Amino acid sequence: MTATFCKHYFIILLILFNLKVNSQNPIVDYLKSKNTKTEQVIDSIINFYYTSRLHKPFISRLSLRTETDEFKLNRQEYSLRAQTNSISYNKYQNKINKLEQEEWEIKKKILNTDQLYKKYKAVTKLLGVLMLKNAQSQYIKCIEKQLEILNYRSGMGLNINFEKHLDLNLKLLNAKNEFNNLNTKQSILQIDSLLNHKLDFLLNKLISNEDILKVTDQLYVLDSNNSLYFNELNKQQLEYKQEIRDATKKLDYLQIHYHEDPSDPVNQKLTIGAGFRIPMMGSNQKIKDEYEIKRLSLSLEQLQENDDTELKLVELKNQLKQLIATYDNLVENQRFVLQKFNPDTLASSELSDPVFIAEIQLELAKINIDQVEIRNDILELYIQFISTSKTLYNNPNRYYLEFPFIEF
């Protein structure tokens, strides 16, 4: 019996010895440490944020894409697993950076075009005032000349039409007041025309400072530029729309990100992709459910925005039609005046009235200026129409700020 007891005691010692030796086995270590698995995962997350690739300290609160009030993640509530060596991370980050750069270049072109349009509008108004001043000056000279003739006839003791004399004096007073108002407007517009000196070269290529008719003929050059840039943006957004469709699919994981400054959307966009994934296990079901609610809310919000945008586009189209009709009426009025009261034809007549001819020339100048202003308003509405119509699509900026990042 003693021998049997010693045999069993020896077997027990041998088993304990083997367990000690096998403790170097990682599987054994894993089984021994399963009670501290959560702590190890948290440590791995902290180590991940300390890696040289990020160069950023650990932050306690993580977010889905951006820091938003609607949806926040609390790190302590979930079991997270960091994947620091994602094979597709660099590849996809490079793709995002490339799209960012292309989008920024297009936006710079549109910004430059808008600035050019503002200067163009200021310069065309200035040229219109100068043209109106010239016509007003000729009108004043004609009235003064007619008054000189009447005064001469009065000195000669000839019959005088006092009613005409009074009428000419009133016209002269009003014309001089209008001329002074044009001088004031010219001073203001000269300051506005200095909107951006860097655009002077482009502006000189676009318009002629000597002839306002050439200016109006070249007005739709900016229209074409904006259409071109808008088409580029549409082409660019086709690439984003595919990513958005993928981003709104039912997820099997979420992508978490950090941001240098959550309040700065530029930093939010430039730092996308720097993060780790949360596997969609049972412990993460709450995250998944919250995300689905968020995604559906965004979809409904987007549909409502599209409806509002379509109504606004209809309103803008109606305004454009009204302006175009007004412009066509001005063209018809100009044609009618030239047919019935052509200044050149009237001047060749021996019974012509110089003051009346000057009035006709002044009216033609006003019609021409009105045409310039109406065409400027048409272009401004068109640019607004382009800007509004872009919101019918999923805006890339909105995509970066609201939708979760998906790794392909």
ROVOGU-690393 format. One record per residue (C-alpha): residue number from 0; x, y, z. Coordinates in Angstrom, 3 decimals. Example, Ala and Ser with C-alpha at 12.3 -4.5 7.8 and 13.67 -1.06 7.14 Angstrom:
REM ROVOGU-690393
NODE   n     east    north       up
NODE   0   12.300   -4.500    7.800
NODE   1   13.670   -1.060    7.140
This chain:
REM ROVOGU-690393
NODE   n     east    north       up
NODE   0    0.000    0.000    0.000
NODE   1    2.864    2.278    0.790
NODE   2    4.338    1.515   -2.639
NODE   3    1.011    2.324   -4.315
NODE   4    0.773    5.645   -2.447
NODE   5    4.320    6.572   -3.471
NODE   6    3.504    5.703   -7.096
NODE   7    0.475    8.012   -7.124
NODE   8    2.435   10.753   -5.376
NODE   9    5.192   10.474   -8.005
NODE  10    2.625   10.743  -10.859
NODE  11    1.171   13.900   -9.299
NODE  12    4.637   15.477   -9.034
NODE  13    5.337   14.567  -12.679
NODE  14    2.096   16.226  -13.835
NODE  15    2.896   19.383  -11.877
NODE  16    6.401   19.452  -13.381
NODE  17    4.971   19.108  -16.913
NODE  18    2.538   21.935  -16.274
NODE  19    5.397   24.157  -15.168
NODE  20    7.366   23.322  -18.284
NODE  21    4.343   23.814  -20.546
NODE  22    3.662   27.216  -19.006
NODE  23    5.955   28.637  -21.678
NODE  24    3.392   27.529  -24.284
NODE  25    1.393   30.562  -25.559
NODE  26   -1.819   28.525  -25.608
NODE  27   -1.385   27.754  -21.934
NODE  28   -0.653   31.413  -21.266
NODE  29   -3.809   32.381  -23.131
NODE  30   -5.945   29.948  -21.085
NODE  31   -4.375   31.166  -17.879
NODE  32   -4.954   34.825  -18.777
NODE  33   -8.503   34.660  -20.136
NODE  34   -9.793   36.263  -16.958
NODE  35   -7.694   39.350  -17.709
NODE  36   -8.521   39.428  -21.417
NODE  37  -10.377   42.754  -21.213
NODE  38   -7.460   44.474  -19.483
NODE  39   -5.077   43.217  -22.145
NODE  40   -7.285   44.595  -24.935
NODE  41   -7.408   47.988  -23.233
NODE  42   -3.617   47.928  -22.931
NODE  43   -3.280   47.103  -26.607
NODE  44   -5.455   50.103  -27.468
NODE  45   -3.303   52.390  -25.367
NODE  46   -0.176   50.981  -26.989
NODE  47   -1.763   51.506  -30.390
NODE  48   -2.219   55.202  -29.709
NODE  49    1.381   55.436  -28.580
NODE  50    2.753   53.980  -31.819
NODE  51    5.143   56.093  -33.846
NODE  52    2.806   55.952  -36.838
NODE  53    0.239   58.194  -35.153
NODE  54    2.536   60.466  -33.138
NODE  55   -0.411   61.319  -30.926
NODE  56   -1.023   60.571  -27.226
NODE  57   -3.874   58.385  -26.082
NODE  58   -7.255   60.116  -25.977
NODE  59   -9.954   58.812  -23.690
NODE  60  -12.970   59.408  -25.888
NODE  61  -13.355   57.968  -29.394
NODE  62  -15.864   59.013  -32.008
NODE  63  -17.558   57.685  -35.141
NODE  64  -16.024   59.757  -37.952
NODE  65  -16.367   63.044  -36.067
NODE  66  -17.222   64.428  -32.678
NODE  67  -20.998   64.711  -32.971
NODE  68  -23.674   65.278  -30.348
NODE  69  -25.954   62.690  -31.949
NODE  70  -23.634   59.731  -31.644
NODE  71  -20.727   59.229  -29.235
NODE  72  -18.814   56.171  -28.278
NODE  73  -17.580   55.446  -24.780
NODE  74  -14.422   53.337  -24.852
NODE  75  -15.021   51.742  -21.453
NODE  76  -18.365   50.211  -22.473
NODE  77  -17.106   47.900  -25.199
NODE  78  -14.455   45.294  -25.853
NODE  79  -12.222   46.723  -28.554
NODE  80   -9.548   45.072  -30.630
NODE  81   -6.931   47.236  -32.291
NODE  82   -5.600   46.264  -35.708
NODE  83   -2.453   48.291  -36.145
NODE  84   -1.142   46.497  -39.233
NODE  85   -4.054   46.827  -41.621
NODE  86   -2.828   45.865  -45.097
NODE  87   -5.275   48.099  -46.932
NODE  88   -4.885   51.110  -44.634
NODE  89   -2.126   52.883  -46.557
NODE  90   -3.623   52.027  -49.937
NODE  91   -7.022   53.392  -49.075
NODE  92   -5.602   56.416  -47.241
NODE  93   -3.660   57.331  -50.374
NODE  94   -6.859   57.056  -52.389
NODE  95   -8.686   59.353  -50.000
NODE  96   -5.824   61.864  -50.074
NODE  97   -5.881   61.882  -53.870
NODE  98   -9.616   62.510  -53.973
NODE  99   -9.191   65.248  -51.377
NODE 100   -6.560   66.962  -53.512
NODE 101   -8.671   66.753  -56.675
NODE 102  -11.713   68.100  -54.881
NODE 103   -9.681   70.981  -53.431
NODE 104   -8.333   71.906  -56.870
NODE 105  -11.862   72.031  -58.284
NODE 106  -13.062   74.132  -55.358
NODE 107  -10.171   76.544  -55.903
NODE 108  -11.228   76.954  -59.534
NODE 109  -14.802   77.667  -58.523
NODE 110  -13.650   80.116  -55.837
NODE 111  -11.434   81.875  -58.361
NODE 112  -14.316   82.058  -60.835
NODE 113  -16.635   83.503  -58.194
NODE 114  -14.049   86.142  -57.277
NODE 115  -13.539   86.937  -60.932
NODE 116  -17.278   87.297  -61.378
NODE 117  -17.515   89.740  -58.449
NODE 118  -14.787   91.899  -59.928
NODE 119  -16.317   91.556  -63.374
NODE 120  -19.658   92.765  -62.036
NODE 121  -18.051   95.760  -60.310
NODE 122  -16.141   96.727  -63.446
NODE 123  -19.167   96.403  -65.728
NODE 124  -21.153   98.639  -63.383
NODE 125  -18.302  101.152  -63.412
NODE 126  -18.153  101.109  -67.196
NODE 127  -21.915  101.552  -67.310
NODE 128  -21.714  104.619  -65.078
NODE 129  -18.933  106.096  -67.229
NODE 130  -21.006  105.544  -70.348
NODE 131  -24.065  107.086  -68.693
NODE 132  -21.981  110.053  -67.540
NODE 133  -20.805  110.618  -71.089
NODE 134  -24.389  110.595  -72.410
NODE 135  -25.503  112.837  -69.540
NODE 136  -22.687  115.269  -70.291
NODE 137  -23.713  115.497  -73.948
NODE 138  -27.313  116.025  -72.847
NODE 139  -26.296  118.907  -70.572
NODE 140  -24.274  120.535  -73.350
NODE 141  -27.236  120.363  -75.738
NODE 142  -29.561  122.003  -73.187
NODE 143  -27.020  124.736  -72.442
NODE 144  -26.602  125.400  -76.161
NODE 145  -30.373  125.700  -76.635
NODE 146  -30.577  128.089  -73.684
NODE 147  -27.839  130.215  -75.229
NODE 148  -29.896  130.447  -78.432
NODE 149  -33.019  131.439  -76.476
NODE 150  -31.096  134.058  -74.510
NODE 151  -29.658  135.430  -77.743
NODE 152  -33.158  135.696  -79.259
NODE 153  -34.311  137.449  -76.094
NODE 154  -31.508  140.006  -76.405
NODE 155  -32.481  140.654  -80.003
NODE 156  -36.034  141.460  -78.921
NODE 157  -37.514  138.501  -80.774
NODE 158  -40.532  136.495  -79.635
NODE 159  -39.622  134.160  -76.780
NODE 160  -41.350  130.951  -75.728
NODE 161  -41.147  131.387  -71.944
NODE 162  -42.680  127.961  -71.346
NODE 163  -39.906  126.308  -73.345
NODE 164  -37.318  128.454  -71.582
NODE 165  -38.576  127.312  -68.169
NODE 166  -38.768  123.691  -69.314
NODE 167  -35.148  123.745  -70.496
NODE 168  -33.945  125.243  -67.212
NODE 169  -35.704  122.542  -65.229
NODE 170  -34.223  119.857  -67.479
NODE 171  -30.774  121.389  -67.040
NODE 172  -31.105  121.433  -63.238
NODE 173  -32.242  117.789  -63.115
NODE 174  -29.518  116.709  -65.550
NODE 175  -26.786  118.342  -63.447
NODE 176  -28.122  116.715  -60.266
NODE 177  -28.119  113.339  -62.012
NODE 178  -24.577  113.967  -63.230
NODE 179  -23.425  114.673  -59.652
NODE 180  -25.083  111.452  -58.473
NODE 181  -23.230  109.545  -61.187
NODE 182  -19.951  111.071  -59.983
NODE 183  -20.646  109.781  -56.468
NODE 184  -21.543  106.325  -57.769
NODE 185  -18.389  106.293  -59.895
NODE 186  -16.204  106.952  -56.829
NODE 187  -17.800  104.033  -54.960
NODE 188  -17.530  101.631  -57.896
NODE 189  -13.891  102.557  -58.483
NODE 190  -13.150  101.285  -54.969
NODE 191  -15.230   98.125  -55.512
NODE 192  -13.446   97.427  -58.793
NODE 193  -10.221   96.975  -56.803
NODE 194  -11.699   93.823  -55.293
NODE 195   -8.680   91.674  -56.033
NODE 196   -5.629   92.960  -57.870
NODE 197   -4.524   89.410  -58.652
NODE 198   -7.569   89.009  -60.881
NODE 199   -6.693   91.989  -63.089
NODE 200   -4.811   89.864  -65.599
NODE 201   -7.677   87.377  -65.916
NODE 202  -10.171   90.216  -66.080
NODE 203   -8.317   91.934  -68.913
NODE 204   -8.387   88.673  -70.851
NODE 205  -12.108   88.394  -70.246
NODE 206  -13.358   91.900  -71.027
NODE 207  -12.451   95.089  -72.875
NODE 208  -12.282   98.207  -70.729
NODE 209  -12.879  100.413  -73.781
NODE 210  -16.175   99.111  -75.103
NODE 211  -19.041   98.074  -72.858
NODE 212  -20.729   96.223  -75.719
NODE 213  -17.774   93.851  -75.845
NODE 214  -18.156   93.380  -72.109
NODE 215  -21.777   92.287  -72.434
NODE 216  -20.962   89.985  -75.351
NODE 217  -18.373   88.184  -73.198
NODE 218  -20.616   87.847  -70.159
NODE 219  -21.360   84.136  -70.565
NODE 220  -17.701   83.174  -70.561
NODE 221  -17.995   82.910  -66.782
NODE 222  -21.182   80.927  -67.281
NODE 223  -19.241   78.364  -69.325
NODE 224  -16.425   78.240  -66.766
NODE 225  -18.813   77.466  -63.926
NODE 226  -20.542   74.815  -66.019
NODE 227  -17.186   73.202  -66.736
NODE 228  -16.154   73.164  -63.078
NODE 229  -19.582   71.917  -62.038
NODE 230  -19.309   69.031  -64.501
NODE 231  -15.921   68.186  -63.001
NODE 232  -17.471   68.135  -59.548
NODE 233  -20.282   65.901  -60.746
NODE 234  -17.743   63.506  -62.209
NODE 235  -15.820   63.621  -58.944
NODE 236  -18.961   62.950  -56.924
NODE 237  -19.743   59.840  -58.941
NODE 238  -16.683   58.285  -57.328
NODE 239  -17.855   59.370  -53.897
NODE 240  -21.393   58.110  -54.452
NODE 241  -20.162   54.524  -54.841
NODE 242  -18.237   54.846  -51.592
NODE 243  -21.285   56.339  -49.919
NODE 244  -23.432   53.398  -51.024
NODE 245  -20.844   51.052  -49.546
NODE 246  -20.625   53.175  -46.417
NODE 247  -24.358   52.931  -45.789
NODE 248  -24.506   49.152  -46.089
NODE 249  -25.115   47.016  -43.064
NODE 250  -21.752   46.856  -41.338
NODE 251  -19.847   43.948  -39.908
NODE 252  -17.463   46.343  -38.171
NODE 253  -17.080   50.033  -37.409
NODE 254  -14.056   52.194  -38.048
NODE 255  -12.933   54.513  -35.255
NODE 256  -10.877   57.657  -35.758
NODE 257   -9.034   60.294  -33.773
NODE 258   -8.889   63.961  -34.673
NODE 259   -6.303   66.590  -33.834
NODE 260   -9.003   69.232  -33.478
NODE 261  -12.586   67.889  -33.701
NODE 262  -13.949   71.422  -34.220
NODE 263  -11.892   71.890  -37.382
NODE 264  -13.521   70.106  -40.379
NODE 265  -10.264   70.357  -42.337
NODE 266   -8.442   68.343  -39.698
NODE 267  -11.326   65.904  -39.603
NODE 268  -10.985   65.291  -43.314
NODE 269   -7.200   65.126  -43.353
NODE 270   -7.002   62.600  -40.500
NODE 271   -9.563   60.094  -41.736
NODE 272   -8.297   56.537  -41.728
NODE 273   -6.133   56.978  -38.650
NODE 274   -7.864   54.586  -36.277
NODE 275   -8.763   50.979  -35.609
NODE 276  -11.736   48.691  -36.127
NODE 277  -14.334   47.351  -33.715
NODE 278  -15.304   43.771  -34.653
NODE 279  -19.078   43.332  -34.719
NODE 280  -19.315   40.755  -31.941
NODE 281  -22.177   40.346  -29.510
NODE 282  -20.635   42.823  -27.080
NODE 283  -20.751   45.482  -29.806
NODE 284  -24.419   45.050  -30.721
NODE 285  -25.282   48.328  -29.015
NODE 286  -22.846   50.199  -31.253
NODE 287  -24.270   48.499  -34.304
NODE 288  -27.870   49.332  -33.357
NODE 289  -27.020   52.958  -32.634
NODE 290  -25.231   53.260  -35.933
NODE 291  -28.207   51.820  -37.837
NODE 292  -30.484   54.401  -36.204
NODE 293  -28.024   57.145  -37.064
NODE 294  -27.742   55.954  -40.667
NODE 295  -31.522   55.863  -41.149
NODE 296  -31.874   59.325  -39.618
NODE 297  -29.282   60.687  -42.014
NODE 298  -31.068   59.071  -44.953
NODE 299  -34.396   60.668  -43.985
NODE 300  -32.693   63.994  -43.436
NODE 301  -31.037   63.745  -46.849
NODE 302  -34.393   63.017  -48.521
NODE 303  -35.948   66.056  -46.856
NODE 304  -33.017   68.225  -47.932
NODE 305  -33.401   66.978  -51.495
NODE 306  -37.099   67.914  -51.475
NODE 307  -36.294   71.401  -50.164
NODE 308  -33.551   71.800  -52.742
NODE 309  -35.838   70.814  -55.605
NODE 310  -38.390   73.429  -54.513
NODE 311  -35.668   76.056  -54.341
NODE 312  -34.416   75.104  -57.803
NODE 313  -37.932   75.538  -59.213
NODE 314  -38.068   78.999  -57.643
NODE 315  -34.667   79.922  -59.082
NODE 316  -35.723   78.710  -62.536
NODE 317  -38.808   80.943  -62.397
NODE 318  -36.674   83.917  -61.390
NODE 319  -34.321   83.195  -64.265
NODE 320  -37.229   83.067  -66.723
NODE 321  -38.513   86.419  -65.456
NODE 322  -35.097   88.049  -65.803
NODE 323  -34.623   86.637  -69.297
NODE 324  -38.067   87.967  -70.280
NODE 325  -37.121   91.388  -68.886
NODE 326  -33.892   91.339  -70.856
NODE 327  -35.756   90.429  -74.066
NODE 328  -38.141   93.350  -73.484
NODE 329  -35.184   95.722  -73.161
NODE 330  -33.824   94.452  -76.468
NODE 331  -37.207   95.048  -78.119
NODE 332  -37.441   98.555  -76.638
NODE 333  -33.988   99.365  -77.923
NODE 334  -34.910   98.113  -81.402
NODE 335  -38.146  100.157  -81.382
NODE 336  -36.384  103.394  -80.376
NODE 337  -33.741  102.942  -83.055
NODE 338  -36.399  102.315  -85.702
NODE 339  -38.626  105.275  -84.796
NODE 340  -36.158  107.806  -83.404
NODE 341  -32.740  106.936  -84.759
NODE 342  -30.429  109.760  -83.577
NODE 343  -28.365  109.643  -86.772
NODE 344  -31.489  110.009  -88.931
NODE 345  -32.868  112.844  -86.796
NODE 346  -29.556  114.701  -86.853
NODE 347  -29.625  114.792  -90.671
NODE 348  -32.953  116.629  -90.657
NODE 349  -32.916  120.442  -90.906
NODE 350  -35.783  120.714  -88.396
NODE 351  -34.147  118.462  -85.806
NODE 352  -34.180  119.399  -82.130
NODE 353  -30.689  118.880  -80.599
NODE 354  -32.125  118.521  -77.101
NODE 355  -34.591  115.847  -78.248
NODE 356  -31.783  113.968  -80.009
NODE 357  -29.688  114.136  -76.834
NODE 358  -32.642  112.782  -74.844
NODE 359  -32.970  109.848  -77.264
NODE 360  -29.238  109.104  -76.954
NODE 361  -29.527  109.229  -73.171
NODE 362  -32.478  106.811  -73.197
NODE 363  -30.553  104.404  -75.435
NODE 364  -27.612  104.561  -73.028
NODE 365  -29.914  103.784  -70.093
NODE 366  -31.401  100.804  -71.956
NODE 367  -27.895   99.528  -72.683
NODE 368  -26.898   99.838  -69.023
NODE 369  -30.098   98.070  -67.931
NODE 370  -29.199   95.214  -70.270
NODE 371  -25.793   94.880  -68.620
NODE 372  -27.300   94.854  -65.117
NODE 373  -29.987   92.320  -66.069
NODE 374  -27.420   89.992  -67.622
NODE 375  -25.310   90.300  -64.481
NODE 376  -28.344   89.332  -62.396
NODE 377  -29.006   86.389  -64.720
NODE 378  -25.459   85.140  -64.261
NODE 379  -25.640   85.585  -60.488
NODE 380  -28.829   83.514  -60.355
NODE 381  -27.242   80.892  -62.568
NODE 382  -24.270   80.556  -60.212
NODE 383  -26.699   80.269  -57.303
NODE 384  -28.594   77.605  -59.241
NODE 385  -25.391   75.601  -59.741
NODE 386  -24.470   75.881  -56.075
NODE 387  -27.944   74.774  -54.983
NODE 388  -28.186   71.891  -57.434
NODE 389  -24.991   70.358  -56.006
NODE 390  -26.823   69.651  -52.764
NODE 391  -29.089   67.220  -54.590
NODE 392  -26.179   64.796  -54.456
NODE 393  -24.372   63.453  -51.420
NODE 394  -21.926   66.245  -50.771
NODE 395  -18.361   64.961  -50.215
NODE 396  -18.012   67.295  -47.240
NODE 397  -21.103   65.785  -45.659
NODE 398  -19.804   62.323  -46.414
NODE 399  -16.566   63.010  -44.568
NODE 400  -18.323   64.483  -41.578
NODE 401  -21.268   62.106  -41.168
NODE 402  -20.697   58.679  -42.686
NODE 403  -18.475   55.958  -41.219
NODE 404  -15.210   55.085  -42.847
NODE 405  -15.144   51.716  -44.652
NODE 406  -11.975   49.816  -45.408
NODE 407  -12.001   47.860  -48.692
